[in-house]
Amino acid sequence: MAAKKGAGVLELAVLGLLHESPMHGYELRKRLNTLLGMFRAFSYGSLYPCLKQLLSNGLIMEDRPEEPNTPLALQSRRSKIVYKLTADGKERLQQLLTEAGPASWEDEGFGVHFAFFSHTRADVRLRILEGRRSRLEERLESVRAALARTRERVDSYTLELQNHGLESVEREVRWLNELIGRERAEQEQQAQSAKRIDQDMPRDEGR
């Protein structure tokens, strides 16, 4: 199950990056390391099986540029394959970006979904942020309860480590509260603007 979830995160990351620009495999690896490395361990060994599966499903395509005056046998080794998103790949990406269930706000997937928020509908963004906050609030209660039970039985270094973890979660919850507040304010502003435009539109006088 965990492997399947990880594959889903990698699929979203690859499709999202290729939507921004076609890339060589090496460039894609670097971008994925920057994107995924911030949130989870990224194995290079998982990238090429993922690309192979996406190719098989018709979600991406390979572009092998021909090099003039180079024998065909050498071209196949020297030329860099450029991966591009297909029309089906764009459709699949949009489908993934509308998913706002638990997988999108768990540790495994939240960072990648957040990285592509600019391509995500406002209502989906808000559901993911609220889901993430709810999950972290549950985690806070659990950590605080564990600290209360073990405070007298652990050494000072372990206690410092536990407090550090608690502060990290509290900091992320504050960050999420700010983001959620901005999202709601923007949605409210857009709703009011749409309402004013609707009110200002000329009405049919019965003609």
C-alpha positions as YAML, in Angstrom:
chain: A
units: angstrom
residues:
- id: 1
  name: MET
  ca: [0.00, 0.00, 0.00]
- id: 2
  name: ALA
  ca: [2.82, 2.40, 0.92]
- id: 3
  name: ALA
  ca: [4.57, 1.67, -2.37]
- id: 4
  name: LYS
  ca: [1.39, 2.45, -4.27]
- id: 5
  name: LYS
  ca: [1.00, 5.78, -2.43]
- id: 6
  name: GLY
  ca: [4.65, 6.64, -3.14]
- id: 7
  name: ALA
  ca: [4.17, 5.82, -6.82]
- id: 8
  name: GLY
  ca: [1.15, 8.14, -6.92]
- id: 9
  name: VAL
  ca: [3.17, 10.99, -5.45]
- id: 10
  name: LEU
  ca: [5.96, 10.43, -7.97]
- id: 11
  name: GLU
  ca: [3.46, 10.28, -10.84]
- id: 12
  name: LEU
  ca: [2.01, 13.63, -9.81]
- id: 13
  name: ALA
  ca: [5.47, 15.16, -9.45]
- id: 14
  name: VAL
  ca: [6.65, 13.94, -12.87]
- id: 15
  name: LEU
  ca: [3.49, 15.00, -14.69]
- id: 16
  name: GLY
  ca: [3.46, 18.36, -12.92]
- id: 17
  name: LEU
  ca: [7.07, 19.13, -13.80]
- id: 18
  name: LEU
  ca: [6.67, 18.05, -17.43]
- id: 19
  name: HIS
  ca: [3.56, 20.23, -17.67]
- id: 20
  name: GLU
  ca: [5.82, 23.20, -16.92]
- id: 21
  name: SER
  ca: [8.39, 22.19, -19.53]
- id: 22
  name: PRO
  ca: [9.66, 19.15, -21.48]
- id: 23
  name: MET
  ca: [12.82, 17.79, -19.85]
- id: 24
  name: HIS
  ca: [15.71, 15.40, -20.31]
- id: 25
  name: GLY
  ca: [15.83, 12.56, -17.81]
- id: 26
  name: TYR
  ca: [18.81, 14.07, -15.98]
- id: 27
  name: GLU
  ca: [17.15, 17.46, -15.65]
- id: 28
  name: LEU
  ca: [13.97, 15.78, -14.44]
- id: 29
  name: ARG
  ca: [15.95, 13.89, -11.81]
- id: 30
  name: LYS
  ca: [17.46, 17.14, -10.52]
- id: 31
  name: ARG
  ca: [14.09, 18.89, -10.37]
- id: 32
  name: LEU
  ca: [12.50, 15.91, -8.60]
- id: 33
  name: ASN
  ca: [15.31, 15.85, -6.07]
- id: 34
  name: THR
  ca: [14.68, 19.50, -5.31]
- id: 35
  name: LEU
  ca: [10.92, 19.02, -5.13]
- id: 36
  name: LEU
  ca: [10.63, 15.68, -3.39]
- id: 37
  name: GLY
  ca: [13.82, 15.89, -1.38]
- id: 38
  name: MET
  ca: [12.27, 18.62, 0.72]
- id: 39
  name: PHE
  ca: [9.48, 16.34, 1.87]
- id: 40
  name: ARG
  ca: [10.56, 12.72, 1.53]
- id: 41
  name: ALA
  ca: [13.43, 10.47, 0.56]
- id: 42
  name: PHE
  ca: [13.60, 10.29, -3.21]
- id: 43
  name: SER
  ca: [15.10, 7.21, -4.81]
- id: 44
  name: TYR
  ca: [16.51, 7.70, -8.31]
- id: 45
  name: GLY
  ca: [15.87, 4.02, -8.88]
- id: 46
  name: SER
  ca: [12.11, 4.68, -8.72]
- id: 47
  name: LEU
  ca: [12.12, 7.35, -11.46]
- id: 48
  name: TYR
  ca: [12.76, 5.26, -14.55]
- id: 49
  name: PRO
  ca: [10.18, 2.55, -13.74]
- id: 50
  name: CYS
  ca: [7.73, 5.42, -13.26]
- id: 51
  name: LEU
  ca: [8.67, 6.95, -16.62]
- id: 52
  name: LYS
  ca: [8.33, 3.55, -18.28]
- id: 53
  name: GLN
  ca: [4.84, 3.15, -16.83]
- id: 54
  name: LEU
  ca: [3.80, 6.65, -17.88]
- id: 55
  name: LEU
  ca: [5.07, 5.94, -21.41]
- id: 56
  name: SER
  ca: [3.16, 2.65, -21.49]
- id: 57
  name: ASN
  ca: [-0.02, 4.44, -20.38]
- id: 58
  name: GLY
  ca: [0.40, 7.12, -23.06]
- id: 59
  name: LEU
  ca: [0.70, 9.93, -20.52]
- id: 60
  name: ILE
  ca: [4.14, 11.05, -21.69]
- id: 61
  name: MET
  ca: [6.14, 10.63, -24.89]
- id: 62
  name: GLU
  ca: [9.81, 10.50, -25.84]
- id: 63
  name: ASP
  ca: [11.45, 12.91, -28.25]
- id: 64
  name: ARG
  ca: [14.83, 11.79, -29.57]
- id: 65
  name: PRO
  ca: [16.38, 14.69, -31.50]
- id: 66
  name: GLU
  ca: [18.45, 13.56, -34.48]
- id: 67
  name: GLU
  ca: [22.04, 14.72, -34.67]
- id: 68
  name: PRO
  ca: [23.23, 15.56, -38.21]
- id: 69
  name: ASN
  ca: [26.28, 13.75, -39.59]
- id: 70
  name: THR
  ca: [26.16, 11.17, -36.78]
- id: 71
  name: PRO
  ca: [25.72, 7.44, -37.45]
- id: 72
  name: LEU
  ca: [22.36, 6.10, -36.28]
- id: 73
  name: ALA
  ca: [24.00, 3.64, -33.86]
- id: 74
  name: LEU
  ca: [25.84, 6.47, -32.14]
- id: 75
  name: GLN
  ca: [22.79, 8.72, -32.13]
- id: 76
  name: SER
  ca: [20.86, 6.23, -30.02]
- id: 77
  name: ARG
  ca: [23.56, 6.38, -27.37]
- id: 78
  name: ARG
  ca: [24.44, 10.05, -27.51]
- id: 79
  name: SER
  ca: [21.15, 11.78, -28.02]
- id: 80
  name: LYS
  ca: [19.30, 12.81, -24.91]
- id: 81
  name: ILE
  ca: [15.71, 11.70, -24.65]
- id: 82
  name: VAL
  ca: [13.32, 14.56, -23.95]
- id: 83
  name: TYR
  ca: [10.16, 13.62, -22.10]
- id: 84
  name: LYS
  ca: [6.98, 15.51, -22.97]
- id: 85
  name: LEU
  ca: [3.44, 15.47, -21.63]
- id: 86
  name: THR
  ca: [0.74, 14.13, -23.96]
- id: 87
  name: ALA
  ca: [-2.88, 15.28, -24.08]
- id: 88
  name: ASP
  ca: [-3.82, 12.25, -21.97]
- id: 89
  name: GLY
  ca: [-1.05, 13.19, -19.56]
- id: 90
  name: LYS
  ca: [-2.46, 16.70, -19.15]
- id: 91
  name: GLU
  ca: [-5.90, 15.21, -18.49]
- id: 92
  name: ARG
  ca: [-4.44, 12.81, -15.92]
- id: 93
  name: LEU
  ca: [-2.60, 15.66, -14.21]
- id: 94
  name: GLN
  ca: [-5.81, 17.66, -13.87]
- id: 95
  name: GLN
  ca: [-7.49, 14.60, -12.40]
- id: 96
  name: LEU
  ca: [-4.72, 14.21, -9.81]
- id: 97
  name: LEU
  ca: [-4.90, 17.90, -8.94]
- id: 98
  name: THR
  ca: [-8.60, 17.62, -8.09]
- id: 99
  name: GLU
  ca: [-8.00, 14.88, -5.52]
- id: 100
  name: ALA
  ca: [-8.38, 16.24, -2.00]
- id: 101
  name: GLY
  ca: [-8.57, 13.09, 0.09]
- id: 102
  name: PRO
  ca: [-6.27, 12.00, 2.94]
- id: 103
  name: ALA
  ca: [-3.43, 11.04, 0.57]
- id: 104
  name: SER
  ca: [-3.13, 14.70, -0.46]
- id: 105
  name: TRP
  ca: [-2.53, 15.98, 3.07]
- id: 106
  name: GLU
  ca: [-0.48, 13.16, 4.58]
- id: 107
  name: ASP
  ca: [3.29, 13.61, 4.94]
- id: 108
  name: GLU
  ca: [3.89, 11.55, 1.80]
- id: 109
  name: GLY
  ca: [1.82, 13.69, -0.56]
- id: 110
  name: PHE
  ca: [1.17, 17.12, 0.92]
- id: 111
  name: GLY
  ca: [4.37, 18.80, -0.21]
- id: 112
  name: VAL
  ca: [3.99, 17.69, -3.83]
- id: 113
  name: HIS
  ca: [0.34, 18.73, -3.98]
- id: 114
  name: PHE
  ca: [1.29, 22.08, -2.45]
- id: 115
  name: ALA
  ca: [4.05, 22.58, -5.04]
- id: 116
  name: PHE
  ca: [1.40, 22.57, -7.78]
- id: 117
  name: PHE
  ca: [-1.20, 24.70, -6.00]
- id: 118
  name: SER
  ca: [-0.96, 27.32, -8.75]
- id: 119
  name: HIS
  ca: [-2.59, 24.76, -11.09]
- id: 120
  name: THR
  ca: [-5.14, 23.60, -8.48]
- id: 121
  name: ARG
  ca: [-8.71, 24.89, -8.02]
- id: 122
  name: ALA
  ca: [-9.22, 27.18, -5.03]
- id: 123
  name: ASP
  ca: [-11.77, 24.92, -3.33]
- id: 124
  name: VAL
  ca: [-9.43, 21.92, -3.64]
- id: 125
  name: ARG
  ca: [-6.52, 23.94, -2.22]
- id: 126
  name: LEU
  ca: [-8.61, 24.89, 0.79]
- id: 127
  name: ARG
  ca: [-9.73, 21.30, 1.45]
- id: 128
  name: ILE
  ca: [-6.14, 20.07, 1.32]
- id: 129
  name: LEU
  ca: [-4.91, 22.80, 3.67]
- id: 130
  name: GLU
  ca: [-7.72, 22.18, 6.13]
- id: 131
  name: GLY
  ca: [-7.14, 18.43, 5.97]
- id: 132
  name: ARG
  ca: [-3.44, 18.91, 6.64]
- id: 133
  name: ARG
  ca: [-4.16, 21.19, 9.59]
- id: 134
  name: SER
  ca: [-6.64, 18.72, 11.06]
- id: 135
  name: ARG
  ca: [-4.13, 15.89, 10.78]
- id: 136
  name: LEU
  ca: [-1.39, 17.95, 12.44]
- id: 137
  name: GLU
  ca: [-3.71, 19.01, 15.25]
- id: 138
  name: GLU
  ca: [-4.35, 15.32, 15.92]
- id: 139
  name: ARG
  ca: [-0.61, 14.78, 15.95]
- id: 140
  name: LEU
  ca: [-0.12, 17.65, 18.39]
- id: 141
  name: GLU
  ca: [-2.55, 16.11, 20.86]
- id: 142
  name: SER
  ca: [-0.75, 12.79, 20.60]
- id: 143
  name: VAL
  ca: [2.71, 14.32, 21.08]
- id: 144
  name: ARG
  ca: [1.60, 16.44, 24.03]
- id: 145
  name: ALA
  ca: [0.02, 13.42, 25.69]
- id: 146
  name: ALA
  ca: [3.20, 11.40, 25.16]
- id: 147
  name: LEU
  ca: [5.30, 14.22, 26.62]
- id: 148
  name: ALA
  ca: [3.10, 14.41, 29.68]
- id: 149
  name: ARG
  ca: [3.46, 10.66, 30.26]
- id: 150
  name: THR
  ca: [7.21, 10.40, 29.71]
- id: 151
  name: ARG
  ca: [8.59, 13.76, 30.88]
- id: 152
  name: GLU
  ca: [9.77, 12.38, 34.21]
- id: 153
  name: ARG
  ca: [11.24, 9.19, 32.72]
- id: 154
  name: VAL
  ca: [13.45, 10.45, 29.86]
- id: 155
  name: ASP
  ca: [16.82, 12.16, 29.87]
- id: 156
  name: SER
  ca: [17.27, 15.82, 29.00]
- id: 157
  name: TYR
  ca: [18.40, 15.13, 25.41]
- id: 158
  name: THR
  ca: [15.39, 12.98, 24.60]
- id: 159
  name: LEU
  ca: [13.17, 15.62, 26.15]
- id: 160
  name: GLU
  ca: [14.78, 18.33, 24.00]
- id: 161
  name: LEU
  ca: [14.22, 16.20, 20.89]
- id: 162
  name: GLN
  ca: [10.56, 15.69, 21.77]
- id: 163
  name: ASN
  ca: [10.10, 19.41, 22.42]
- id: 164
  name: HIS
  ca: [11.77, 20.20, 19.10]
- id: 165
  name: GLY
  ca: [9.30, 17.90, 17.32]
- id: 166
  name: LEU
  ca: [6.41, 19.53, 19.13]
- id: 167
  name: GLU
  ca: [7.58, 23.03, 18.18]
- id: 168
  name: SER
  ca: [7.97, 21.99, 14.53]
- id: 169
  name: VAL
  ca: [4.38, 20.76, 14.36]
- id: 170
  name: GLU
  ca: [3.09, 23.86, 16.15]
- id: 171
  name: ARG
  ca: [4.98, 26.06, 13.68]
- id: 172
  name: GLU
  ca: [3.45, 24.26, 10.69]
- id: 173
  name: VAL
  ca: [-0.04, 24.59, 12.17]
- id: 174
  name: ARG
  ca: [0.48, 28.37, 12.52]
- id: 175
  name: TRP
  ca: [1.70, 28.51, 8.91]
- id: 176
  name: LEU
  ca: [-1.36, 26.57, 7.74]
- id: 177
  name: ASN
  ca: [-3.67, 28.89, 9.69]
- id: 178
  name: GLU
  ca: [-2.18, 31.86, 7.81]
- id: 179
  name: LEU
  ca: [-2.54, 30.14, 4.44]
- id: 180
  name: ILE
  ca: [-6.11, 29.10, 5.13]
- id: 181
  name: GLY
  ca: [-6.97, 32.63, 6.21]
- id: 182
  name: ARG
  ca: [-5.55, 34.05, 2.97]
- id: 183
  name: GLU
  ca: [-7.31, 31.44, 0.84]
- id: 184
  name: ARG
  ca: [-10.66, 32.17, 2.45]
- id: 185
  name: ALA
  ca: [-10.18, 35.93, 2.12]
- id: 186
  name: GLU
  ca: [-9.29, 35.60, -1.57]
- id: 187
  name: GLN
  ca: [-12.28, 33.36, -2.26]
- id: 188
  name: GLU
  ca: [-14.58, 35.78, -0.44]
- id: 189
  name: GLN
  ca: [-13.15, 38.70, -2.42]
- id: 190
  name: GLN
  ca: [-13.65, 36.85, -5.71]
- id: 191
  name: ALA
  ca: [-17.22, 35.97, -4.73]
- id: 192
  name: GLN
  ca: [-17.99, 39.60, -3.92]
- id: 193
  name: SER
  ca: [-16.42, 40.78, -7.19]
- id: 194
  name: ALA
  ca: [-18.49, 38.28, -9.17]
- id: 195
  name: LYS
  ca: [-21.61, 39.43, -7.32]
- id: 196
  name: ARG
  ca: [-20.92, 43.09, -8.13]
- id: 197
  name: ILE
  ca: [-20.33, 42.27, -11.80]
- id: 198
  name: ASP
  ca: [-23.60, 40.38, -11.89]
- id: 199
  name: GLN
  ca: [-25.43, 43.29, -10.28]
- id: 200
  name: ASP
  ca: [-23.89, 45.80, -12.70]
- id: 201
  name: MET
  ca: [-24.86, 43.84, -15.81]
- id: 202
  name: PRO
  ca: [-27.70, 45.52, -17.77]
- id: 203
  name: ARG
  ca: [-31.02, 43.77, -17.32]
- id: 204
  name: ASP
  ca: [-33.48, 42.93, -20.09]
- id: 205
  name: GLU
  ca: [-36.32, 45.45, -19.69]
- id: 206
  name: GLY
  ca: [-38.91, 43.05, -21.06]
- id: 207
  name: ARG
  ca: [-38.22, 43.56, -24.73]
...
